[in-house]
Amino acid sequence: MLRQPLLESPGPVALLDRAIVRTLPVVPRSVVRKISDRYIAGTEVADACRVVKGLNAQGKMATIDVLGEEISSRREALGIVRAYHDVFEAIEREHLDSNVSVKLTALGLNLAYELCRKNIETVVRHAAESGNFVRIDMEDSSCTTETLQLYRELREAGLDNVGVVLQAYLRRTIRDIRELAPYRPNVRLCKGIYVEPPLIAFQEFEEVRQNFVRSLQELLRLGSYVGIATHDKFLISEGLRLVQEQGLTSEQYEFQMLLGVSPHAGDRLIRDGHRLRVYVPFGRQWYAYSLRRLQENPKIAGYIASDTLNRLFGADGT
Ligand SMILES: Cc1cc2nc3c(=O)[nH]c(=O)nc-3n(C[C@H](O)[C@H](O)[C@H](O)COP(=O)(O)OP(=O)(O)OC[C@H]3O[C@@H](n4cnc5c(N)ncnc54)[C@H](O)[C@@H]3O)c2cc1C
């Protein structure tokens, strides 16, 4: 299934951009690869380590994601489990300040719940051995209930080095926060990237923002550790206001951003004494992730156009 991003945005989105977003799936993979390079560390664990080292040198933490949501067999899911083992080893060996992010579909959620449960437990236990932490990404709404169920099962099995993601565009999120309250969950809060129907998801940009702020308030009230994952200037300043209102120290929350997106806003947060974690994906299955990032890049038309011109005329316009 092609998962498309939310198209609403605060400003006027150029018609050309919208048109290009719709045609992205037919853009040749080689072009998608080239223009999405900034969002992905590379194909190998060594590439991720190199990028994380650079981020750490700038005072930024990282979370490494092994790209693999396109898997279709148990064997491939096991391959992803092994890839995470390699990542933990590399993090330890190279003394990197990084945890990991995991998509449950990459561990087999769409193949069998029990298989996925076994795989995620293996990854979380391996992380625990080296004092590391696993963030379970949130995917489209067909996965939400099972993802939260698996999170609860891991916590009930005594595993505390695991956190989950909640999406502000989902109408259910405030209810989910209340239901998760007994676990005082470690949560990454983001807007949400998949296209969801109005029945279950806010469609308007401002509604999503409002629910983000409300969800953040609820989580902080619970005493949850929150990763405030956004590049939206309004939400960053609301996040800063709320953590200050709660009197939190800089160890009690963090901001999170995606590799290749708004690095200067990240630098400012670091300069002002806040913690920032950058999401660093790597792997051979880069296509679905790249499409999502390109589809929400407000300047996508320009990138595609200049790449097309470069290919037509052989110029290097960068
Ligand atoms: C660390 C992290 C982890 C995430 N994990 C998940 C997850 O598990 N599940 C999920 O559904 N979503 C996840 N997301 C994606 C998130 O839901 C949003 O789709 C994404 O962050 C864009 O929303 P925004 O809050 O930055 O606001 P927006 O209003 O979309 O963006 C604000 C500004 O950021 C810049 N920007 C945003 N995206 C791009 C881009 N791709 N290229 C260039 N500029 C850009 C633009 O200047 C834009 O105006 C994650 C995001 C982050 C930062």
Ligand as a Chemical Component Dictionary entry (heavy atoms), coordinates in Angstrom:
data_LIG
# 
_chem_comp.id                   LIG 
_chem_comp.type                 NON-POLYMER 
_chem_comp.pdbx_formal_charge   0 
_chem_comp.three_letter_code    LIG 
# 
loop_
_chem_comp_atom.comp_id 
_chem_comp_atom.atom_id 
_chem_comp_atom.alt_atom_id 
_chem_comp_atom.type_symbol 
_chem_comp_atom.charge 
_chem_comp_atom.model_Cartn_x 
_chem_comp_atom.model_Cartn_y 
_chem_comp_atom.model_Cartn_z 
_chem_comp_atom.pdbx_ordinal 
LIG C1  C1  C 0 11.815 12.453 14.942 1  
LIG C2  C2  C 0 10.534 12.244 14.204 2  
LIG C3  C3  C 0 9.947  10.989 14.196 3  
LIG C4  C4  C 0 8.725  10.789 13.552 4  
LIG N1  N1  N 0 8.095  9.566  13.666 5  
LIG C5  C5  C 0 6.872  9.423  13.124 6  
LIG C6  C6  C 0 6.120  8.236  13.354 7  
LIG O1  O1  O 0 6.546  7.315  14.054 8  
LIG N2  N2  N 0 4.895  8.135  12.777 9  
LIG C7  C7  C 0 4.372  9.140  11.998 10 
LIG O2  O2  O 0 3.232  9.010  11.513 11 
LIG N3  N3  N 0 5.078  10.273 11.761 12 
LIG C8  C8  C 0 6.292  10.434 12.298 13 
LIG N4  N4  N 0 6.985  11.595 12.088 14 
LIG C9  C9  C 0 6.529  12.531 11.039 15 
LIG C10 C10 C 0 5.548  13.549 11.572 16 
LIG O3  O3  O 0 4.321  12.920 11.869 17 
LIG C11 C11 C 0 5.298  14.660 10.532 18 
LIG O4  O4  O 0 4.794  14.113 9.374  19 
LIG C12 C12 C 0 6.537  15.462 10.183 20 
LIG O5  O5  O 0 7.343  15.680 11.299 21 
LIG C13 C13 C 0 6.137  16.831 9.634  22 
LIG O6  O6  O 0 5.356  17.505 10.589 23 
LIG P1  P1  P 0 5.874  18.791 11.380 24 
LIG O7  O7  O 0 5.364  18.695 12.784 25 
LIG O8  O8  O 0 7.319  18.938 11.239 26 
LIG O9  O9  O 0 5.071  19.988 10.755 27 
LIG P2  P2  P 0 4.953  20.485 9.243  28 
LIG O10 O10 O 0 4.007  21.630 9.290  29 
LIG O11 O11 O 0 4.632  19.365 8.319  30 
LIG O12 O12 O 0 6.404  20.983 8.905  31 
LIG C14 C14 C 0 6.908  22.189 9.462  32 
LIG C15 C15 C 0 8.012  22.668 8.553  33 
LIG O13 O13 O 0 9.097  21.742 8.550  34 
LIG C16 C16 C 0 9.690  21.669 7.273  35 
LIG N5  N5  N 0 9.552  20.292 6.768  36 
LIG C17 C17 C 0 8.764  19.312 7.268  37 
LIG N6  N6  N 0 8.968  18.175 6.582  38 
LIG C18 C18 C 0 9.900  18.427 5.646  39 
LIG C19 C19 C 0 10.547 17.659 4.637  40 
LIG N7  N7  N 0 10.289 16.365 4.471  41 
LIG N8  N8  N 0 11.481 18.249 3.865  42 
LIG C20 C20 C 0 11.791 19.551 4.036  43 
LIG N9  N9  N 0 11.206 20.344 4.970  44 
LIG C21 C21 C 0 10.281 19.798 5.761  45 
LIG C22 C22 C 0 8.963  22.649 6.387  46 
LIG O14 O14 O 0 9.642  23.886 6.456  47 
LIG C23 C23 C 0 7.621  22.767 7.064  48 
LIG O15 O15 O 0 6.960  23.962 6.781  49 
LIG C24 C24 C 0 8.150  11.851 12.804 50 
LIG C25 C25 C 0 8.741  13.103 12.804 51 
LIG C26 C26 C 0 9.897  13.323 13.504 52 
LIG C27 C27 C 0 10.474 14.697 13.530 53 
# 
loop_
_chem_comp_bond.comp_id 
_chem_comp_bond.atom_id_1 
_chem_comp_bond.atom_id_2 
_chem_comp_bond.value_order 
_chem_comp_bond.pdbx_ordinal 
LIG C1  C2  SING 1  
LIG C2  C3  SING 2  
LIG C2  C26 DOUB 3  
LIG C3  C4  DOUB 4  
LIG C4  N1  SING 5  
LIG C4  C24 SING 6  
LIG N1  C5  DOUB 7  
LIG C5  C6  SING 8  
LIG C5  C8  SING 9  
LIG C6  O1  DOUB 10 
LIG C6  N2  SING 11 
LIG N2  C7  SING 12 
LIG C7  O2  DOUB 13 
LIG C7  N3  SING 14 
LIG N3  C8  DOUB 15 
LIG C8  N4  SING 16 
LIG N4  C9  SING 17 
LIG N4  C24 SING 18 
LIG C9  C10 SING 19 
LIG C10 O3  SING 20 
LIG C10 C11 SING 21 
LIG C11 O4  SING 22 
LIG C11 C12 SING 23 
LIG C12 O5  SING 24 
LIG C12 C13 SING 25 
LIG C13 O6  SING 26 
LIG O6  P1  SING 27 
LIG P1  O7  DOUB 28 
LIG P1  O8  SING 29 
LIG P1  O9  SING 30 
LIG O9  P2  SING 31 
LIG P2  O10 DOUB 32 
LIG P2  O11 SING 33 
LIG P2  O12 SING 34 
LIG O12 C14 SING 35 
LIG C14 C15 SING 36 
LIG C15 O13 SING 37 
LIG C15 C23 SING 38 
LIG O13 C16 SING 39 
LIG C16 N5  SING 40 
LIG C16 C22 SING 41 
LIG N5  C17 SING 42 
LIG N5  C21 SING 43 
LIG C17 N6  DOUB 44 
LIG N6  C18 SING 45 
LIG C18 C19 SING 46 
LIG C18 C21 DOUB 47 
LIG C19 N7  SING 48 
LIG C19 N8  DOUB 49 
LIG N8  C20 SING 50 
LIG C20 N9  DOUB 51 
LIG N9  C21 SING 52 
LIG C22 O14 SING 53 
LIG C22 C23 SING 54 
LIG C23 O15 SING 55 
LIG C24 C25 DOUB 56 
LIG C25 C26 SING 57 
LIG C26 C27 SING 58 
# 
